């Protein structure tokens, strides 16, 4: 294949980052990741309510994907300029909670450049990506999962997260998410619930695609930790869980392996590997 990647790119085609993110089905990670992020009240205020992301968090996720594409395929200097801009934006997003939220009192300060808050955002996304890839594409070996995590640690650093704020081993990531869920830090505010139900789970699409949207929403909700589903008040039962698992098996065993590249792989990956 002709390689259209910039010669001085941060990553090449041997990277796990490219291998994982070339799959179109990875779009399923977005809803779960946004719901996890918004369940932290300080993160919601700093990364959603205090920015344009509250009205369109999916657009913010798309902008993150554009920067990630620059890091994955573009010239290093272009990628570094893009991430430097993101870091400047993070430093400018700061304030205080306008009202008490869970264990956080009114007036709690926040900054989008706070490494702990940044890592909840990034960790939610990476954890969701790993979960979706292994459920819907193929299991990864321990070495592959660690290689993907090393790639994502580099990307996290580019977005402003110090290496010391990120676990060194990938197996620590689900433990981190579980620890956050059990910590009492998560609390779904009324604004976060409204954003989840009326924005994250209701992207503007033609009516003909409503059944597909509902299937994707059920997947996003089903992949959440049960305690986070409860925080949102999402209805769930064994039958829905069975339907989600059946969909995973169908896609992983039949759809993804047999799909032609034009359907299976992202336009970005195909453009750089045409």
MIPA-886647 format. One record per residue: residue number from 1; x negated, y negated, z of N, C-alpha, C in turn. Coordinates in Angstrom, 2 decimals, always signed. Layout:
 sefi     nxx     nyy     nzz    caxx    cayy    cazz     cxx     cyy     czz
  NUM       X       Y       Z       X       Y       Z       X       Y       Z
...
// end
This chain:
 sefi     nxx     nyy     nzz    caxx    cayy    cazz     cxx     cyy     czz
    1   -0.83   +1.19   +0.00   +0.00   +0.00   +0.00   -0.87   -1.25   +0.00
    2   -0.37   -2.29   -0.63   -1.05   -3.58   -0.60   -0.81   -4.25   +0.74
    3   -1.86   -4.63   +1.42   -1.73   -5.26   +2.72   -1.70   -6.78   +2.56
    4   -0.59   -7.41   +2.94   -0.44   -8.85   +2.82   -0.73   -9.57   +4.12
    5   -1.19   -8.84   +5.11   -1.49   -9.42   +6.41   -2.69  -10.36   +6.32
    6   -2.66  -11.44   +7.08   -3.81  -12.34   +7.13   -5.04  -11.57   +7.58
    7   -6.20  -11.81   +6.96   -7.40  -11.02   +7.28   -7.90  -11.22   +8.70
    8   -7.59  -12.35   +9.32   -8.04  -12.60  +10.68   -6.86  -12.61  +11.64
    9   -5.96  -11.66  +11.45   -4.77  -11.54  +12.30   -5.15  -10.93  +13.65
   10   -4.35  -11.19  +14.66   -4.59  -10.60  +15.97   -4.39   -9.09  +15.96
   11   -3.51   -8.58  +15.08   -3.19   -7.15  +15.05   -3.31   -6.61  +13.63
   12   -3.46   -5.28  +13.52   -3.46   -4.64  +12.21   -2.46   -3.49  +12.21
   13   -2.41   -2.74  +11.12   -1.40   -1.70  +10.99   -1.63   -0.50  +11.89
   14   -2.77   -0.44  +12.57   -2.98   +0.64  +13.53   -2.38   +0.30  +14.89
   15   -1.91   -0.92  +15.07   -1.43   -1.35  +16.39   -0.06   -0.76  +16.69
   16   +0.16   -0.44  +17.95   +1.46   +0.04  +18.38   +2.50   -1.07  +18.33
   17   +2.07   -2.30  +18.48   +3.01   -3.42  +18.40   +3.72   -3.43  +17.06
   18   +2.95   -3.30  +15.97   +3.57   -3.27  +14.64   +4.41   -2.01  +14.45
   19   +3.90   -0.90  +14.90   +4.63   +0.35  +14.71   +6.00   +0.31  +15.37
   20   +6.07   -0.21  +16.58   +7.34   -0.26  +17.30   +8.27   -1.31  +16.69
   21   +7.76   -2.48  +16.43   +8.62   -3.60  +16.03   +9.00   -3.60  +14.55
   22   +8.47   -2.67  +13.78   +8.89   -2.58  +12.38  +10.27   -1.95  +12.24
   23  +10.78   -1.32  +13.31  +12.05   -0.61  +13.25  +13.23   -1.57  +13.40
   24  +14.17   -1.54  +12.44  +15.35   -2.40  +12.51  +16.19   -2.12  +13.76
   25  +16.20   -0.88  +14.20  +17.03   -0.51  +15.34  +16.59   -1.21  +16.62
   26  +15.40   -1.80  +16.61  +14.92   -2.50  +17.80  +15.78   -3.72  +18.13
   27  +16.64   -4.12  +17.20  +17.57   -5.22  +17.50  +18.44   -4.88  +18.70
   28  +18.61   -3.59  +18.98  +19.42   -3.18  +20.13  +18.78   -3.57  +21.45
   29  +17.50   -3.86  +21.45  +16.83   -4.26  +22.69  +17.21   -5.67  +23.11
   30  +17.64   -6.50  +22.16  +17.87   -7.91  +22.45  +18.95   -8.18  +23.47
   31  +20.11   -7.54  +23.30  +21.21   -7.79  +24.22  +20.88   -7.37  +25.64
   32  +20.30   -6.17  +25.79  +19.92   -5.70  +27.13  +18.92   -6.66  +27.76
   33  +17.92   -7.07  +26.98  +16.89   -7.96  +27.52  +17.50   -9.28  +28.00
   34  +18.37   -9.88  +27.19  +18.99  -11.15  +27.58  +19.85  -11.01  +28.82
   35  +20.57   -9.89  +28.93  +21.40   -9.67  +30.12  +20.54   -9.50  +31.37
   36  +19.41   -8.80  +31.25  +18.50   -8.67  +32.38  +17.95  -10.04  +32.78
   37  +17.49  -10.81  +31.80  +16.94  -12.14  +32.09  +17.95  -13.01  +32.81
   38  +19.16  -13.07  +32.28  +20.19  -13.97  +32.82  +20.68  -13.55  +34.19
   39  +20.39  -12.31  +34.60  +20.81  -11.84  +35.92  +19.96  -12.42  +37.04
   40  +18.84  -13.05  +36.69  +18.02  -13.74  +37.69  +18.45  -15.21  +37.70
   41  +19.03  -15.71  +38.79  +19.62  -17.06  +38.76  +18.62  -18.17  +38.50
   42  +17.38  -18.02  +38.97  +16.39  -19.07  +38.73  +15.93  -19.01  +37.27
   43  +15.76  -17.81  +36.75  +15.42  -17.67  +35.33  +16.55  -18.22  +34.47
   44  +17.79  -17.91  +34.85  +18.92  -18.41  +34.05  +18.91  -19.93  +34.00
   45  +18.65  -20.56  +35.13  +18.65  -22.02  +35.17  +17.48  -22.59  +34.36
   46  +16.30  -21.96  +34.50  +15.11  -22.50  +33.85  +15.00  -22.18  +32.38
   47  +15.51  -21.02  +31.97  +15.33  -20.58  +30.59  +16.61  -20.62  +29.77
   48  +17.76  -20.77  +30.42  +19.03  -20.81  +29.71  +19.73  -22.16  +29.92
   49  +20.18  -22.40  +31.17  +21.02  -23.57  +31.44  +20.30  -24.89  +31.20
   50  +19.01  -24.95  +31.49  +18.27  -26.21  +31.34  +17.78  -26.44  +29.92
   51  +18.08  -25.52  +29.02  +17.65  -25.64  +27.63  +18.83  -25.36  +26.71
   52  +18.58  -25.47  +25.43  +19.63  -25.18  +24.44  +19.97  -23.70  +24.40
   53  +19.19  -22.85  +25.08  +19.42  -21.41  +25.01  +20.74  -21.01  +25.65
   54  +21.28  -21.82  +26.56  +22.55  -21.45  +27.19  +23.65  -21.32  +26.14
   55  +23.68  -22.25  +25.19  +24.72  -22.21  +24.17  +24.46  -21.18  +23.09
   56  +23.19  -20.79  +22.92  +22.87  -19.82  +21.88  +21.59  -19.06  +22.26
   57  +21.67  -18.19  +23.28  +20.47  -17.45  +23.69  +19.95  -16.53  +22.61
   58  +20.83  -16.04  +21.73  +20.37  -15.18  +20.65  +19.46  -15.95  +19.69
   59  +19.75  -17.24  +19.49  +18.88  -18.06  +18.65  +17.51  -18.21  +19.29
   60  +17.49  -18.35  +20.62  +16.20  -18.44  +21.30  +15.42  -17.15  +21.12
   61  +16.12  -16.01  +21.22  +15.47  -14.72  +21.02  +14.92  -14.62  +19.60
   62  +15.65  -15.15  +18.64  +15.19  -15.15  +17.25  +13.94  -16.02  +17.10
   63  +13.90  -17.15  +17.79  +12.71  -18.01  +17.72  +11.51  -17.31  +18.33
   64  +11.74  -16.58  +19.41  +10.66  -15.79  +20.00  +10.17  -14.75  +19.01
   65  +11.10  -14.13  +18.28  +10.74  -13.13  +17.28   +9.90  -13.74  +16.16
   66  +10.21  -14.99  +15.79   +9.44  -15.67  +14.75   +8.00  -15.88  +15.21
   67   +7.84  -16.31  +16.47   +6.48  -16.50  +17.01   +5.77  -15.15  +17.09
   68   +6.50  -14.12  +17.51   +5.90  -12.78  +17.60   +5.46  -12.30  +16.22
   69   +6.22  -12.64  +15.18   +5.82  -12.28  +13.82   +4.51  -12.97  +13.45
   70   +4.37  -14.24  +13.84   +3.12  -14.96  +13.56   +1.95  -14.27  +14.26
   71   +2.17  -13.84  +15.51   +1.11  -13.16  +16.24   +0.80  -11.81  +15.60
   72   +1.83  -11.12  +15.13   +1.67   -9.77  +14.61   +1.04   -9.74  +13.22
   73   +1.39  -10.71  +12.38   +0.99  -10.65  +10.97   +0.24  -11.88  +10.47
   74   +0.35  -12.99  +11.15   -0.17  -14.24  +10.61   -1.62  -14.52  +10.95
   75   -2.11  -15.60  +10.39   -3.44  -16.08  +10.68   -3.55  -16.43  +12.17
   76   -4.69  -16.11  +12.76   -4.85  -16.34  +14.20   -4.64  -17.80  +14.58
   77   -5.17  -18.70  +13.78   -5.05  -20.12  +14.12   -3.59  -20.56  +14.08
   78   -2.81  -20.05  +13.10   -1.39  -20.37  +13.04   -0.65  -19.80  +14.24
   79   -0.97  -18.55  +14.58   -0.33  -17.91  +15.73   -0.67  -18.64  +17.02
   80   -1.93  -19.03  +17.15   -2.35  -19.72  +18.38   -1.69  -21.09  +18.51
   81   -1.49  -21.77  +17.38   -0.78  -23.06  +17.44   +0.67  -22.86  +17.87
   82   +1.29  -21.79  +17.36   +2.69  -21.53  +17.71   +2.84  -21.22  +19.19
   83   +1.94  -20.41  +19.73   +2.06  -20.07  +21.15   +1.65  -21.23  +22.04
   84   +0.74  -22.07  +21.58   +0.39  -23.28  +22.35   +1.60  -24.19  +22.46
   85   +2.39  -24.29  +21.39   +3.61  -25.09  +21.43   +4.60  -24.51  +22.43
   86   +4.74  -23.18  +22.44   +5.64  -22.53  +23.40   +5.20  -22.82  +24.82
   87   +3.91  -22.74  +25.09   +3.42  -23.01  +26.45   +3.70  -24.46  +26.86
   88   +3.57  -25.39  +25.92   +3.89  -26.79  +26.24   +5.38  -26.95  +26.57
   89   +6.22  -26.26  +25.83   +7.65  -26.31  +26.10   +7.96  -25.74  +27.47
   90   +7.28  -24.65  +27.83   +7.50  -24.05  +29.15   +7.12  -25.04  +30.25
   91   +6.00  -25.73  +30.07   +5.55  -26.67  +31.11   +6.52  -27.83  +31.29
   92   +7.26  -28.17  +30.24   +8.18  -29.30  +30.33   +9.54  -28.93  +30.89
   93   +9.85  -27.63  +30.95  +11.15  -27.18  +31.46  +11.04  -26.91  +32.95
   94  +11.47  -27.86  +33.75  +11.40  -27.70  +35.21  +12.55  -28.47  +35.84
   95  +12.86  -28.10  +37.08  +13.95  -28.76  +37.78  +14.26  -28.03  +39.06
   96  +15.49  -28.16  +39.55  +15.92  -27.49  +40.76  +17.30  -26.88  +40.53
   97  +17.61  -25.84  +41.30  +18.93  -25.22  +41.19  +20.00  -26.23  +41.60
   98  +21.04  -26.41  +40.79  +22.08  -27.38  +41.14  +23.00  -26.90  +42.24
   99  +22.98  -25.60  +42.50  +23.83  -25.03  +43.55  +23.20  -23.72  +44.03
  100  +23.60  -23.27  +45.20  +23.07  -22.01  +45.72  +23.45  -20.86  +44.79
  101  +22.54  -19.89  +44.68  +22.79  -18.72  +43.82  +22.17  -17.50  +44.48
  102  +23.00  -16.65  +45.05  +22.47  -15.49  +45.75  +21.62  -15.92  +46.92
  103  +20.41  -15.40  +47.01  +19.54  -15.75  +48.13  +18.80  -17.06  +47.90
  104  +18.96  -17.67  +46.73  +18.25  -18.91  +46.42  +19.12  -20.11  +46.77
  105  +18.67  -20.98  +47.68  +19.49  -22.13  +48.09  +19.52  -23.23  +47.03
  106  +20.50  -24.08  +47.15  +20.56  -25.27  +46.29  +19.26  -26.06  +46.44
  107  +18.74  -26.54  +45.32  +17.51  -27.31  +45.36  +16.26  -26.48  +45.16
  108  +16.39  -25.15  +45.03  +15.22  -24.31  +44.76  +14.54  -24.79  +43.48
  109  +13.25  -25.10  +43.54  +12.58  -25.59  +42.33  +12.30  -24.46  +41.35
  110  +12.26  -24.80  +40.09  +11.90  -23.81  +39.07  +11.06  -24.50  +38.00
  111  +10.24  -23.69  +37.35   +9.46  -24.13  +36.20   +9.39  -22.97  +35.23
  112   +9.63  -23.24  +33.96   +9.56  -22.18  +32.96   +8.13  -21.69  +32.76
  113   +7.15  -22.40  +33.34   +5.76  -21.96  +33.27   +5.36  -21.13  +34.48
  114   +6.28  -20.89  +35.41   +6.00  -20.07  +36.59   +5.70  -18.64  +36.13
  115   +4.51  -18.10  +36.45   +4.16  -16.76  +35.97   +5.15  -15.68  +36.38
  116   +5.69  -15.77  +37.61   +6.63  -14.75  +38.06   +7.93  -14.79  +37.25
  117   +8.43  -15.99  +36.99   +9.65  -16.11  +36.18   +9.38  -15.71  +34.74
  118   +8.24  -16.15  +34.21   +7.87  -15.79  +32.85   +7.78  -14.28  +32.69
  119   +7.22  -13.62  +33.70   +7.06  -12.18  +33.56   +8.39  -11.45  +33.65
  120   +9.35  -11.98  +34.42  +10.67  -11.34  +34.40  +11.27  -11.44  +33.00
  121  +11.09  -12.58  +32.36  +11.59  -12.74  +30.99  +10.88  -11.77  +30.04
  122   +9.55  -11.79  +30.08   +8.79  -10.94  +29.15   +8.92   -9.47  +29.51
  123   +8.87   -9.16  +30.79   +9.01   -7.77  +31.21  +10.35   -7.19  +30.83
  124  +11.42   -8.01  +30.92  +12.75   -7.54  +30.52  +12.77   -7.18  +29.05
  125  +12.11   -7.99  +28.23  +12.08   -7.73  +26.80  +11.25   -6.49  +26.47
  126  +10.07   -6.38  +27.04   +9.20   -5.25  +26.73   +9.80   -3.94  +27.24
  127  +10.35   -3.96  +28.45  +10.99   -2.77  +28.99  +12.15   -2.33  +28.09
  128  +12.91   -3.29  +27.60  +14.03   -2.98  +26.71  +13.54   -2.41  +25.38
  129  +12.45   -2.96  +24.86  +11.90   -2.46  +23.60  +11.42   -1.01  +23.74
  130  +10.71   -0.71  +24.80  +10.26   +0.66  +25.02  +11.44   +1.61  +25.16
  131  +12.43   +1.20  +25.91  +13.60   +2.04  +26.14  +14.31   +2.33  +24.82
  132  +14.55   +1.30  +24.03  +15.27   +1.48  +22.76  +14.45   +2.32  +21.78
  133  +13.16   +2.06  +21.68  +12.34   +2.84  +20.74  +12.39   +4.32  +21.08
  134  +12.21   +4.65  +22.34  +12.15   +6.07  +22.71  +13.51   +6.73  +22.67
  135  +14.58   +5.97  +22.87  +15.92   +6.56  +22.80  +16.41   +6.69  +21.36
  136  +16.01   +5.75  +20.49  +16.61   +5.69  +19.16  +15.66   +6.02  +18.02
  137  +14.36   +6.01  +18.26  +13.40   +6.31  +17.19  +12.65   +7.60  +17.47
  138  +11.81   +7.60  +18.49  +11.03   +8.80  +18.82  +10.35   +8.60  +20.17
  139  +10.14   +9.69  +20.89   +9.38   +9.59  +22.14   +7.94   +9.16  +21.85
  140   +7.33   +8.49  +22.80   +5.94   +8.09  +22.69   +5.10   +8.88  +23.68
  141   +3.86   +9.17  +23.30   +2.95   +9.79  +24.25   +2.52   +8.76  +25.29
  142   +1.92   +9.24  +26.37   +1.43   +8.31  +27.40   +0.43   +7.32  +26.80
  143   -0.45   +7.84  +25.92   -1.46   +6.97  +25.31   -0.82   +5.93  +24.40
  144   +0.22   +6.32  +23.66   +0.91   +5.38  +22.78   +1.64   +4.31  +23.58
  145   +2.27   +4.72  +24.66   +2.98   +3.75  +25.49   +1.98   +2.76  +26.09
  146   +0.83   +3.25  +26.55   -0.17   +2.36  +27.13   -0.74   +1.42  +26.07
  147   -0.96   +1.93  +24.86   -1.47   +1.08  +23.78   -0.48   -0.03  +23.45
  148   +0.81   +0.31  +23.42   +1.83   -0.71  +23.17   +1.82   -1.74  +24.29
  149   +1.66   -1.28  +25.52   +1.64   -2.20  +26.66   +0.42   -3.11  +26.60
  150   -0.72   -2.57  +26.19   -1.91   -3.42  +26.06   -1.67   -4.51  +25.01
  151   -1.02   -4.14  +23.91   -0.67   -5.15  +22.91   +0.25   -6.21  +23.50
  152   +1.23   -5.77  +24.27   +2.20   -6.71  +24.83   +1.60   -7.55  +25.96
  153   +0.63   -7.01  +26.66   -0.06   -7.84  +27.66   -0.79   -8.99  +26.98
  154   -1.39   -8.70  +25.84   -2.06   -9.77  +25.08   -1.04  -10.81  +24.65
  155   +0.10  -10.35  +24.12   +1.13  -11.29  +23.68   +1.66  -12.10  +24.86
  156   +1.89  -11.43  +25.99   +2.33  -12.14  +27.19   +1.36  -13.23  +27.60
  157   +0.06  -12.92  +27.51   -0.96  -13.93  +27.82   -0.86  -15.11  +26.86
  158   -0.59  -14.83  +25.59   -0.44  -15.90  +24.61   +0.75  -16.80  +24.95
  159   +1.77  -16.22  +25.56   +2.96  -17.00  +25.93   +2.79  -17.70  +27.28
  160   +1.65  -17.48  +27.94   +1.38  -18.22  +29.17   +1.39  -17.41  +30.45
  161   +1.47  -16.08  +30.36   +1.47  -15.24  +31.56   +0.04  -14.79  +31.85
  162   -0.53  -15.11  +33.00   -1.88  -14.65  +33.31   -1.93  -13.13  +33.36
  163   -3.06  -12.55  +32.96   -3.20  -11.10  +33.02   -2.94  -10.57  +34.43
  164   -3.36  -11.32  +35.44   -3.20  -10.85  +36.81   -1.74  -10.77  +37.23
  165   -0.85  -11.44  +36.49   +0.59  -11.39  +36.81   +1.28  -10.22  +36.14
  166   +0.54   -9.46  +35.32   +1.13   -8.33  +34.60   +0.46   -7.03  +35.04
  167   +1.24   -5.97  +35.25   +0.64   -4.68  +35.61   -0.35   -4.21  +34.55
  168   -1.37   -3.49  +34.98   -2.34   -2.96  +34.02   -1.82   -1.70  +33.33
  169   -0.99   -0.93  +34.03   -0.52   +0.34  +33.50   +0.95   +0.24  +33.12
  170   +1.30   +0.83  +31.99   +2.67   +0.74  +31.49   +3.66   +1.42  +32.41
  171   +3.22   +2.47  +33.11   +4.15   +3.17  +34.00   +4.60   +2.29  +35.17
  172   +3.89   +1.19  +35.41   +4.30   +0.27  +36.46   +5.46   -0.64  +36.04
  173   +5.71   -0.72  +34.73   +6.74   -1.64  +34.24   +8.14   -1.23  +34.68
  174   +8.58   +0.02  +34.45   +9.91   +0.38  +34.95  +10.02   +0.30  +36.47
  175   +8.90   +0.55  +37.17   +8.91   +0.40  +38.63   +9.13   -1.07  +39.00
  176   +8.52   -1.96  +38.23   +8.71   -3.40  +38.47  +10.17   -3.78  +38.27
  177  +10.77   -3.33  +37.18  +12.17   -3.66  +36.91  +13.06   -3.10  +38.01
  178  +12.83   -1.84  +38.39  +13.62   -1.24  +39.46  +13.44   -1.99  +40.77
  179  +12.20   -2.43  +41.03  +11.95   -3.19  +42.25  +12.66   -4.53  +42.26
  180  +12.72   -5.18  +41.11  +13.45   -6.44  +41.01  +14.94   -6.22  +41.23
  181  +15.46   -5.15  +40.67  +16.89   -4.85  +40.84  +17.21   -4.62  +42.31
  182  +16.30   -3.96  +43.03  +16.53   -3.64  +44.44  +16.15   -4.77  +45.38
  183  +15.50   -5.82  +44.87  +14.92   -6.85  +45.74  +15.94   -7.83  +46.32
  184  +17.08   -7.95  +45.68  +18.03   -8.97  +46.09  +17.85  -10.28  +45.35
  185  +16.83  -10.38  +44.49  +16.62  -11.61  +43.72  +17.68  -11.80  +42.64
  186  +18.22  -10.70  +42.12  +19.17  -10.81  +41.02  +20.55  -11.17  +41.54
  187  +21.18  -12.09  +40.87  +22.52  -12.55  +41.23  +23.12  -13.20  +39.99
  188  +24.22  -12.67  +39.52  +24.85  -13.21  +38.31  +25.77  -14.36  +38.70
  189  +25.40  -15.56  +38.32  +26.22  -16.74  +38.62  +27.41  -16.80  +37.67
  190  +28.35  -17.67  +37.99  +29.52  -17.84  +37.12  +29.10  -18.30  +35.73
  191  +28.11  -19.20  +35.67  +27.63  -19.67  +34.37  +26.95  -18.55  +33.59
  192  +26.17  -17.72  +34.29  +25.51  -16.60  +33.62  +26.52  -15.60  +33.10
  193  +27.56  -15.34  +33.88  +28.60  -14.41  +33.45  +29.33  -14.95  +32.22
  194  +29.62  -16.25  +32.24  +30.28  -16.86  +31.08  +29.39  -16.78  +29.84
  195  +28.09  -17.04  +30.01  +27.16  -16.95  +28.89  +27.07  -15.52  +28.36
  196  +27.05  -14.56  +29.29  +26.97  -13.16  +28.87  +28.20  -12.75  +28.06
  197  +29.38  -13.03  +28.60  +30.61  -12.55  +27.97  +30.99  -13.32  +26.72
  198  +30.71  -14.61  +26.70  +31.20  -15.45  +25.60  +30.14  -15.87  +24.60
  199  +28.88  -15.56  +24.90  +27.82  -15.93  +23.96  +26.97  -14.71  +23.59
  200  +26.31  -14.11  +24.60  +25.42  -12.97  +24.32  +26.19  -11.82  +23.67
  201  +27.37  -11.51  +24.21  +28.14  -10.38  +23.71  +29.16  -10.78  +22.65
  202  +29.17  -12.05  +22.27  +30.10  -12.50  +21.23  +29.39  -13.38  +20.20
  203  +28.38  -12.84  +19.54  +27.74  -13.64  +18.49  +28.73  -13.90  +17.36
  204  +28.61  -15.06  +16.70  +29.55  -15.38  +15.62  +29.33  -14.49  +14.40
  205  +30.28  -13.62  +14.14  +30.20  -12.70  +12.99  +31.57  -12.60  +12.35
  206  +31.65  -12.13  +11.11  +32.95  -11.93  +10.48  +33.79  -10.91  +11.24
  207  +35.10  -11.06  +11.17  +36.01  -10.15  +11.88  +35.80   -8.71  +11.46
  208  +35.40   -8.50  +10.22  +35.19   -7.13   +9.74  +34.08   -6.41  +10.48
  209  +33.20   -7.17  +11.16  +32.08   -6.57  +11.87  +32.34   -6.45  +13.37
  210  +33.54   -6.78  +13.83  +33.85   -6.69  +15.25  +33.63   -5.28  +15.81
  211  +34.05   -4.22  +15.10  +33.80   -2.87  +15.65  +32.31   -2.58  +15.85
  212  +31.47   -3.03  +14.90  +30.03   -2.83  +15.05  +29.51   -3.62  +16.24
  213  +29.99   -4.86  +16.39  +29.57   -5.68  +17.53  +29.94   -5.00  +18.84
  214  +31.13   -4.43  +18.92  +31.55   -3.76  +20.14  +30.67   -2.55  +20.43
  215  +30.29   -1.81  +19.39  +29.41   -0.66  +19.58  +28.04   -1.10  +20.10
  216  +27.52   -2.20  +19.54  +26.23   -2.72  +20.00  +26.34   -3.22  +21.43
  217  +27.45   -3.88  +21.76  +27.64   -4.37  +23.13  +27.70   -3.23  +24.13
  218  +28.40   -2.16  +23.78  +28.48   -1.02  +24.67  +27.10   -0.40  +24.87
  219  +26.28   -0.43  +23.82  +24.92   +0.07  +23.94  +24.11   -0.82  +24.88
  220  +24.20   -2.14  +24.70  +23.47   -3.07  +25.57  +23.85   -2.89  +27.03
  221  +25.15   -2.77  +27.27  +25.64   -2.59  +28.64  +25.23   -1.23  +29.19
  222  +25.34   -0.21  +28.35  +25.01   +1.14  +28.81  +23.56   +1.33  +29.15
  223  +22.66   +0.57  +28.51  +21.23   +0.70  +28.77  +20.78   -0.09  +30.00
  224  +21.65   -0.93  +30.54  +21.31   -1.68  +31.75  +21.21   -0.75  +32.96
  225  +20.38   -1.09  +33.94  +20.46   -0.39  +35.22  +21.88   -0.52  +35.78
  226  +22.38   +0.54  +36.39  +23.76   +0.54  +36.88  +24.03   -0.63  +37.82
  227  +23.06   -0.96  +38.67  +23.26   -2.06  +39.62  +23.43   -3.40  +38.90
  228  +22.76   -3.58  +37.76  +22.91   -4.83  +37.01  +24.27   -4.86  +36.31
  229  +24.72   -3.71  +35.80  +26.09   -3.66  +35.25  +27.09   -4.09  +36.30
  230  +26.89   -3.62  +37.53  +27.81   -3.97  +38.61  +27.77   -5.47  +38.91
  231  +26.58   -6.07  +38.86  +26.48   -7.51  +39.11  +27.31   -8.31  +38.11
  232  +27.35   -7.84  +36.88  +28.14   -8.52  +35.85  +29.62   -8.14  +35.91
  233  +29.93   -7.06  +36.62  +31.30   -6.59  +36.66  +31.72   -5.87  +35.40
  234  +30.75   -5.34  +34.65  +31.08   -4.61  +33.43  +31.71   -3.26  +33.77
  235  +32.78   -2.94  +33.11  +33.41   -1.63  +33.30  +32.53   -0.56  +32.67
  236  +32.45   +0.58  +33.35  +31.66   +1.70  +32.82  +32.21   +2.99  +33.39
  237  +32.07   +4.05  +32.63  +32.55   +5.35  +33.08  +31.78   +6.43  +32.33
  238  +31.89   +7.69  +32.78  +31.13   +8.77  +32.14  +31.41   +8.93  +30.65
  239  +32.65   +8.67  +30.22  +32.98   +8.82  +28.80  +32.20   +7.81  +27.95
  240  +32.09   +6.57  +28.44  +31.32   +5.57  +27.70  +29.84   +5.95  +27.67
  241  +29.37   +6.45  +28.79  +27.98   +6.90  +28.83  +27.72   +8.02  +27.84
  242  +28.66   +8.95  +27.74  +28.54  +10.06  +26.79  +28.52   +9.54  +25.36
  243  +29.36   +8.55  +25.07  +29.41   +7.98  +23.71  +28.09   +7.30  +23.35
  244  +27.51   +6.57  +24.31  +26.23   +5.91  +24.04  +25.14   +6.94  +23.80
  245  +25.09   +7.99  +24.62  +24.07   +9.03  +24.44  +24.25   +9.76  +23.11
  246  +25.50  +10.00  +22.72  +25.76  +10.65  +21.43  +25.27   +9.77  +20.28
  247  +25.49   +8.47  +20.40  +25.00   +7.54  +19.38  +23.48   +7.55  +19.30
  248  +22.82   +7.63  +20.44  +21.37   +7.71  +20.46  +20.88   +8.94  +19.72
  249  +21.47  +10.09  +20.00  +21.05  +11.33  +19.36  +21.30  +11.28  +17.85
  250  +22.43  +10.74  +17.46  +22.78  +10.66  +16.04  +21.78   +9.79  +15.29
  251  +21.47   +8.62  +15.84  +20.53   +7.73  +15.17  +19.12   +8.30  +15.17
  252  +18.69   +8.86  +16.30  +17.30   +9.34  +16.41  +17.05  +10.57  +15.56
  253  +18.03  +11.46  +15.47  +17.82  +12.72  +14.76  +18.17  +12.65  +13.28
  254  +19.13  +11.81  +12.91  +19.62  +11.83  +11.53  +19.43  +10.51  +10.79
  255  +19.84   +9.41  +11.38  +19.86   +8.15  +10.65  +18.45   +7.58  +10.46
  256  +17.73   +7.38  +11.55  +16.42   +6.73  +11.46  +15.42   +7.53  +10.63
  257  +15.27   +8.85  +10.85  +14.28   +9.59  +10.06  +14.58   +9.65   +8.57
  258  +15.86   +9.62   +8.20  +16.25   +9.79   +6.80  +16.49   +8.48   +6.07
  259  +16.54   +7.38   +6.79  +16.84   +6.09   +6.16  +15.67   +5.62   +5.30
  260  +15.95   +5.07   +4.12  +14.87   +4.49   +3.30  +14.31   +3.25   +4.00
  261  +13.10   +2.90   +3.63  +12.42   +1.79   +4.30  +13.21   +0.50   +4.24
  262  +13.93   +0.26   +3.14  +14.68   -0.99   +3.00  +15.76   -1.11   +4.06
  263  +16.21   +0.01   +4.60  +17.20   +0.01   +5.67  +16.53   +0.17   +7.03
  264  +15.55   +1.04   +7.10  +14.94   +1.38   +8.39  +14.03   +0.28   +8.93
  265  +13.24   -0.34   +8.06  +12.19   -1.24   +8.51  +12.56   -2.71   +8.32
  266  +11.96   -3.56   +9.14  +12.27   -4.99   +9.09  +11.75   -5.62   +7.80
  267  +12.41   -6.67   +7.35  +11.90   -7.38   +6.16  +10.47   -7.88   +6.35
  268  +10.14   -8.29   +7.57   +8.80   -8.81   +7.84   +7.75   -7.72   +7.61
  269   +8.01   -6.52   +8.13   +7.05   -5.43   +7.96   +6.94   -5.04   +6.50
  270   +8.08   -4.97   +5.81   +8.06   -4.59   +4.39   +7.35   -5.64   +3.55
  271   +7.52   -6.90   +3.90   +6.85   -7.97   +3.14   +5.34   -7.87   +3.26
  272   +4.87   -7.42   +4.41   +3.43   -7.32   +4.63   +2.87   -5.96   +4.24
  273   +3.73   -5.06   +3.80   +3.30   -3.71   +3.42   +3.96   -3.28   +2.11
  274   +4.10   -4.21   +1.19   +4.75   -3.91   -0.09   +3.73   -3.48   -1.14
// end
